Amino acid sequence: MKAARLIANLLLPKSSQGLNI
């Protein structure tokens, strides 16, 4: 989901890439 990725970017900008949602 792109929305989930956008939210993850706000919460964890660097970790979001690791989650690769």
C-alpha distance matrix in Angstrom:
0.0 3.8 5.5 5.4 6.5 8.9 10.2 10.7 12.5 14.7 15.5 15.9 16.0 17.5 16.1 12.5 13.5 15.0 12.1 10.1 6.7
3.8 0.0 3.8 5.4 5.0 6.2 8.7 9.7 10.4 12.7 14.3 14.7 14.1 16.0 15.4 11.6 12.5 14.8 12.6 10.4 7.8
5.5 3.8 0.0 3.8 5.3 5.1 6.3 8.5 9.8 10.9 12.5 13.8 13.8 16.4 15.7 12.1 14.0 16.3 13.8 12.5 9.6
5.4 5.4 3.8 0.0 3.8 5.5 5.2 6.0 8.5 10.0 10.4 11.5 12.3 14.4 13.0 9.6 11.9 13.6 10.7 10.1 7.0
6.5 5.0 5.3 3.8 0.0 3.8 5.4 4.9 6.0 8.7 9.7 9.7 9.5 11.4 10.6 6.9 8.7 11.0 8.9 7.8 5.8
8.9 6.2 5.1 5.5 3.8 0.0 3.8 5.4 5.0 6.5 8.9 9.8 9.1 12.0 12.1 8.8 10.8 13.6 12.1 11.2 9.6
10.2 8.7 6.3 5.2 5.4 3.8 0.0 3.8 5.3 5.2 6.3 8.4 9.2 12.3 11.7 8.9 12.0 14.1 12.1 12.4 10.4
10.7 9.7 8.5 6.0 4.9 5.4 3.8 0.0 3.8 5.3 5.0 5.5 6.8 9.2 8.1 5.4 8.9 10.5 8.7 9.6 8.4
12.5 10.4 9.8 8.5 6.0 5.0 5.3 3.8 0.0 3.8 5.5 5.2 4.1 7.3 8.0 5.5 8.1 10.8 10.2 10.5 10.3
14.7 12.7 10.9 10.0 8.7 6.5 5.2 5.3 3.8 0.0 3.8 5.8 5.8 9.5 10.3 8.7 11.7 13.9 13.3 14.0 13.4
15.5 14.3 12.5 10.4 9.7 8.9 6.3 5.0 5.5 3.8 0.0 3.8 6.3 9.1 8.7 8.1 11.6 12.9 12.0 13.7 13.1
15.9 14.7 13.8 11.5 9.7 9.8 8.4 5.5 5.2 5.8 3.8 0.0 3.8 5.6 5.1 5.4 8.6 9.7 9.6 11.6 12.0
16.0 14.1 13.8 12.3 9.5 9.1 9.2 6.8 4.1 5.8 6.3 3.8 0.0 3.8 5.8 5.5 7.4 9.7 10.5 11.4 12.4
17.5 16.0 16.4 14.4 11.4 12.0 12.3 9.2 7.3 9.5 9.1 5.6 3.8 0.0 3.8 5.4 5.8 7.3 9.3 10.6 12.6
16.1 15.4 15.7 13.0 10.6 12.1 11.7 8.1 8.0 10.3 8.7 5.1 5.8 3.8 0.0 3.8 5.3 5.0 6.4 8.7 10.5
12.5 11.6 12.1 9.6 6.9 8.8 8.9 5.4 5.5 8.7 8.1 5.4 5.5 5.4 3.8 0.0 3.8 5.4 5.1 6.3 7.4
13.5 12.5 14.0 11.9 8.7 10.8 12.0 8.9 8.1 11.7 11.6 8.6 7.4 5.8 5.3 3.8 0.0 3.8 5.5 5.1 7.9
15.0 14.8 16.3 13.6 11.0 13.6 14.1 10.5 10.8 13.9 12.9 9.7 9.7 7.3 5.0 5.4 3.8 0.0 3.8 5.4 8.5
12.1 12.6 13.8 10.7 8.9 12.1 12.1 8.7 10.2 13.3 12.0 9.6 10.5 9.3 6.4 5.1 5.5 3.8 0.0 3.8 5.5
10.1 10.4 12.5 10.1 7.8 11.2 12.4 9.6 10.5 14.0 13.7 11.6 11.4 10.6 8.7 6.3 5.1 5.4 3.8 0.0 3.8
6.7 7.8 9.6 7.0 5.8 9.6 10.4 8.4 10.3 13.4 13.1 12.0 12.4 12.6 10.5 7.4 7.9 8.5 5.5 3.8 0.0
